[in-house]
């Protein structure tokens, strides 16, 4: 299952019950964009094709984190996260193509 808003907030270290409206909106926007990135990078229906794939879920969370908090990551941490995301993207693209995705 793709991450929910609460999943994304937990991943970011934000306790949902203590988040104000601005934080909730910012995380929600980042999560929506992250799912869009998955679709754009892998395939238009990647979020449904890989709905139960933990790699796709992790990739969406990495994208969300990158979009939400990139400004606070060190260059080294950001580069490591980008390498991981690149590897996950490649794996999912290959499997998507094998599955005949559009």
C-alpha positions in Angstrom: 0.0 0.0 0.0 1.3 3.5 -0.8 2.1 5.6 2.2 -0.6 7.6 3.8 -0.2 11.1 5.1 0.3 9.7 8.7 2.9 7.2 7.3 4.8 10.1 5.7 4.6 12.3 8.8 5.9 9.4 11.0 8.7 8.8 8.5 9.6 12.4 8.7 9.6 12.3 12.5 6.5 14.4 12.9 3.9 13.3 15.3 0.7 13.7 13.4 -1.3 14.6 16.5 0.9 17.6 17.2 1.3 18.9 13.7 -0.3 22.2 12.8 -2.3 22.8 9.6 0.7 24.3 7.8 2.9 21.2 8.5 0.1 18.9 7.5 -0.4 20.8 4.2 3.3 20.8 3.5 3.7 17.1 4.1 0.5 16.4 2.1 1.8 18.4 -0.8 5.2 16.6 -0.7 3.5 13.2 -0.5 1.3 14.0 -3.5 4.3 15.2 -5.5 6.2 12.0 -4.4 3.5 9.8 -5.8 3.6 11.9 -9.0 7.3 11.4 -9.2 6.9 7.6 -8.9 4.3 7.7 -11.7 6.5 9.9 -13.8 9.7 8.0 -13.2 8.4 4.4 -13.4 5.0 4.5 -15.2 1.6 6.2 -15.2 0.1 3.4 -13.0 3.1 2.5 -11.0 1.4 3.4 -7.7 -1.2 0.7 -8.4 1.1 -1.9 -10.1 3.5 -1.7 -7.2 0.9 -0.9 -4.5 2.1 -3.8 -2.3 5.8 -3.5 -3.2 7.8 -2.3 -0.2 10.4 -0.8 -2.5 7.8 1.5 -4.2 6.5 2.5 -0.8 10.1 3.3 0.4 10.8 5.2 -2.8 7.7 7.4 -2.2 8.8 8.0 1.4 12.3 8.9 0.2 10.9 11.3 -2.4 8.6 12.8 0.3 11.5 13.3 2.7 13.6 14.8 -0.1 10.8 17.2 -1.1 9.8 18.2 2.4 13.2 18.5 4.2 16.0 18.6 1.7 17.0 22.0 3.0 18.1 20.3 6.3 20.0 17.4 5.0 23.8 17.5 4.6 25.1 17.1 1.1 26.5 13.7 2.1 23.2 12.4 3.4 21.4 13.8 0.5 23.7 12.1 -2.0 23.4 8.8 -0.2 19.6 9.1 -0.3 19.7 9.9 -4.0 21.8 6.8 -4.8 19.3 4.7 -2.9 16.4 6.3 -4.7 18.1 5.8 -8.1 18.6 2.1 -7.4 15.0 1.6 -6.3 13.8 3.5 -9.4 15.9 1.3 -11.7 14.6 -1.9 -10.1 11.0 -0.8 -10.4 11.3 0.4 -14.0 12.7 -3.0 -15.0 9.9 -4.9 -13.3 7.3 -2.5 -14.7 8.6 -3.1 -18.2 8.5 -6.9 -17.7 5.0 -6.6 -16.4 3.9 -4.8 -19.6 3.1 -1.5 -17.8 2.2 1.5 -19.8 
